[in-house]
Amino acid sequence: MPRDEPPQHHENPGPAKPTAHIADGVPNPFYARHAARLAELREEFAQGTQYARNIVAAEKEWEGLCERTRVMLLFWAGYDVASVAFAVKRAWRELPPPERSAIGEAIRVLQNELRLVFALTL
């Protein structure tokens, strides 16, 4: 679109106008119906972005682990020797959800158990 053409939409520089009401004071159902749909879409979007944020954060954490730590976590999560060599190179999104859940559970168990260990680190 050339820059000389005016925009296709008209912007309203003034304050937002109040919701239109029917003569008897009851809110217009047209606007109420759209408000409900917008609320549904807002909730759906919020849930989608939350999952996306979590998976991106998990990917960054997985990439930040050295292979030695990944191998340990995969063994702890129940992988066998043959599958560890392949899985350790995979990105977090490439792991199936049940395997990601198993790795997450293994990390939680390790965190709980290692929280109690201090004398072995001296």
Helices and strands as residue ranges (DSSP letters): H 29-64, H 67-76, H 81-87, G 92-94, H 97-114, G 119-121
